[in-house]
Amino acid sequence: MDLKEKLISSFMAFESNVDVEHPVHDVRTEAMKNFELKGFPSKKEEAWKYTSLNNLQKVDFSIFPKEENTLEYKEVKRYFLHEIDTYKIVFIDGIYSSYLSETTHDGVDICLMSSALTKEMYKPVIDVYFNKVASKDESLTTLNTAFSREGAYIYIPKNKMPKKPVEIIHFATGNEASLMLQPRNLVIVEENAEVQIIERHQSLTTNEVLTNCVTEIFAAENAIVDYYKIQNDNTAASLIDNTYIDQKSKSVVKVHTFSFGGKLIRNNLNFYQNGEHIDSTMKGVTILGDKQHVDHHTLVHHIEPNCESHQDYKGIYGENSTGVFNGKIIVDKIAQKTNAFQQNNNILISDKATINTKPQLEIFADDVKCSHGCTIGQLDEDALFYLQSRGIPKKEAMALLMYAFANNVLASVRIQEVKARINKLIAKKLGVRLGFDL
Amino acid sequence: MLKISNLHAQVEDKEILRGINLEVNPGEVHAIMGPNGSGKSTLASVIAGKEEFEVTKGSIVMEGEDLEEVAPEERAHKGVFLSFQYPVEIPGVSVTNFMKTAINESRKARGLEDMPANEMLKLIREKSELLEIDRKFLSRSLNEGFSGGEKKRNEIFQMAMLEPKLAILDETDSGLDIDALRIVANGVNKLKSKDNAVIVITHYQRLLEYIVPDFVHVLHNGKIVKSGGKELALELEEKGYDWLKQEAAV
């Protein structure tokens, strides 16, 4: 039985465990129909030209973990932003861990999707927001929608800001030989409200894991959302991360994606600007080696006038790694005075590494400023010589330059501890001592 | 200390240095002058070991060792320092952190432990005062957004930190106003001793009023066409380079 068939038959088992009378289940059923029709995307589709899911479909993934697993905090402390206090929504093999979590209902809701999808008090919000910005067409998103049951639920009412950042962490314990996870997150930030979120998927063994995650984010007028995705999983873990963001006027949403680990990562990051004077920012640092593969697909849809979008992705590819950057910007005819900037710079440090980068601009308005730039290169020889002439050996000099290359993406990171953590991960990933504390 | 014999070097099949002979002894200051495109900067880069230039003939010997197979960083460890005409910007790496890395890498090459943090701080403070460098400047990203003068001053600060045996100053005076020039020259003079040597590469005589050379060499078309004492620089300032070009052509 291939993975698609297995998922279809699992859906029936899934139905016996959820309230099929709840309106949400109609959404799931619809979504399942779409997935049944479309199945997994293949390389024949333009959007999946450089990323193949064939090998993953051959793995006999468990769709539901057989038992509840526990972890001690000290075993996993290093994956948390433990230097500062945070709210935590933690899952172990897809199941909520109240022991490791710290949720709140104190003026804001930072809790569980399973509660939001079942409890009466959340129904008005779920009716308005659930599956409203996520694609009803893209097959993997609909697959997630069909199985949506658990994940993070964050609701920040008007003029509120949680006292501390929120960490969403998914651990895979490896108790299953291979496990498929489908978390579903919903983030709603009302007018003048603000939230900072750090998301991480972490497998603790080398057993195979496939995560197909969907996050919906709604930023109302003047809302501010800072979202940090730390992708540093081990080499048997694959992630398909689908993020859909609906922005209203004057909202500012920034998503930083740090891709250092994992076997196959596909990031689908979609921004929809439904208002004026919106700022959407996407930044990424990718450092890969081995046979790792990362595919960044971004979309910014400028629907209204006077908005901005900023994209800056930096990639360093070594060994046999492969990368993809596909940045699509659509500017509707009425979206005049749009400023859309896109930058993707890559350094290949191995002859066998590959990057495919493609800007895709569809501009229907005539009074806009759109710029895009893609570069693929090696390190600057003059800069390398400069550092070497100061006594820094070539390998360290290269690392220092790559660090400098990736570093300017970090300027917009507003949580100092996240910045410090990413700095350390970059240095570690580059595999050399930089001679100073970052 | 440094003996350059019949040095020929080329870049992409274009010969730039065509038989340079130069000997520099401890305690000496040599000035290399010459018109644009005569090969001055190439000579500086070749001594520092830039791989882009291919040495086709001749040799560079430093303290008895042929540098042919020696990487740029190893030349630095042996005491060669090049102050760049166009220092490179390194965002995200502060001047202080850069110097820590450079000093500790040199120490590592000599089998020494990292310099203790307090000692490093003391050294940085001492040397930055010498070049009248503001403390805030040291936490800025290396050369990023620095003015021309700040870049050059920072080069000499690095020289002061690394205490080279042989310092090559490539057009260090370009882009400097008179006050900055005085500070930079003053720094170089204070670092001078009977044990180290300086090669000053310059287009103009101006810097040589502050850093007084023992020898002046004129480079033209990849060769040293005339050598003399400090008075040669004044003569060049007065007459320009044309008379030398003619003399060389004869």
Interface residues (C-beta under 8 A of the other chain):
Chain A: D380 E381 D382 A383 F385 Y386 L387 Q388 S389 R390 G391 I392 P393 K394 E396 A397 L400 L401 Y403 A404 N407 N408 L410 L434 G435 F436
Chain B: S45 A48 G49 K50 E51 E52 A71 P72 E73 R75 A76 H77 V80 F81 L82 F84 Y86 P87 V88 I90 P91 G92 V93 N97 F98 K100 T101 A102 I103 N104 E105 S106 A109 D114 Q158 L162
